[in-house]
Amino acid sequence: MDLVKHINCQRGEKYTVFRMILGLALLFILTDVTAEFGTTPNLKQIVIGRCFEYVALANLNHRYNCEKIWQEFEKAVVRRSPCDVRVNDYQKMFQVITQTLPCGKLLFWSKTRDVMHSYVAITGSFWTLENTLLGFMFNDLIWCGQQEKERGFDYQSCPKWSTCLNHPVYSLWKQASQSFALAACGNITVLLNGSIHHAFNKKSMFGSVELENLNPSMVTHVHIKVIYNLEGPFFESCTLGSILGLTEVLKKRGFHWTCTDNDLHV
């Protein structure tokens, strides 16, 4: 009888240990999955590494201090709650990352991300926001601070853009887009997707920020290129759909513009 009790006791202990291990494993798995939606792991190393790579390739070593850029970025984010990082909070960082952009080469885009990269690579004659130092450093990254201010970055979860009035990622890209548009001069190109409805969306970053900050006294010509998927659909064109809304805005603001919709396919 004592032997049976001993065996059952051992089984109970093993079962308890098994449950603990299983629980820890599940916790690890769930935490790992959740972390995908938090701040990008190794954010500091990625951002500073990209900065050093960019300034070395562009021979800008004496113009930018990558550590200083990171420090100003970190101050803007970790000292505020994740839904309270305003555009102005990045002001000091933008002061140390100011970049002179080439006239006549800027390319703006909306809902054409993949083809935009291909187009830039093929032509080799355009600059997008992602080609700037700031765009290169922060492209495709996620970040936010913790609810308790000055507790560092939150690597477990960040709020969605739609739930935040002042999302830290959105605020940075809004300021970057505004600066990019303000720097535009000479001829510029706008790449839009005619295979979707609302190719020009007034609420997009291009429609709500960049277009608003283009200066007609500095931009001599706006060339709109409407692209399509190879097999369609063909929803919008220079004379059909939301793109007419874009040309109306350009007319009212005094821009010279042209539009083509038959020379580029995805």
Steps between C-alpha positions, in 0.01 A plus 500: 500500500782735590667409170184595304481833686865563423451428129188719482686776681784482249251504214330805652829682535598415142156618376538826692848556355366415152219755538748764613729434204204502260374825650839665467530377142158641411588827670822518300317429174225753567751763607704441187195534274389816678852645473464504122254785547721690740813703437724333243757285685853647503360834385801702612751274327296501178448877489859594583635228270291628210617854573868402487439302181324792329751769592791275401354411159400861431833631633327716762712390798583849624147636464294273724541362850306173507519467879362852542213429259409190703517688829259770379268233358503306827425815705200574280347155549583356843415812699138492384216250510457295178200701378640842580802552273431808289669617184671779692654249740733391218612857430849467651561174317404657168738788569796262515393296197427781251591396147524692172301322229559521123275722289296339225532144631242455776241225461179494705281191515180366646397133514777407255769397748635187326503639148644827630811321623531314168447819303767687696743208465445473124511870413763592757399863469247557778509566873223384732460566870644154561822609324566773754711434808199508731289285269779245469552486876138449606340323203276203601577536872257526793554675831320640803577585861332346801197637682725583796709785364877461475480122533655444159350345188209255517609180325179313582229706333445837334163661431353497152512823302121511495481505881748784546465869430877547529652163414884512524555333161235705320628827648854433378390412147265798491787736582729319255239525223447868569875571487537296182221695328630837616839415348351420157615721214509482121309213343342237724325170423195348668442124463141378549330161466219496242412137579328600823216731587599831662851501355521854634382506860482834680555320831821325392841634596541637149151649484489649849862598567731500198266658246410769752866594552611514136595855407381614153768768493772233536343208311501583129311192377305206645492185286238244607565141391208260536607135504300176474531132576602324180160329463295775661259593633501850354289704739647846476691712250604859438142576398306265726455459873677658796799617295277775364483625858879522510521696176235741629709567811808560285309742277363698793844532658661616176718199418594409143427132453466212254360149541575174318322168554626267230875462537556295814368166624565301814 
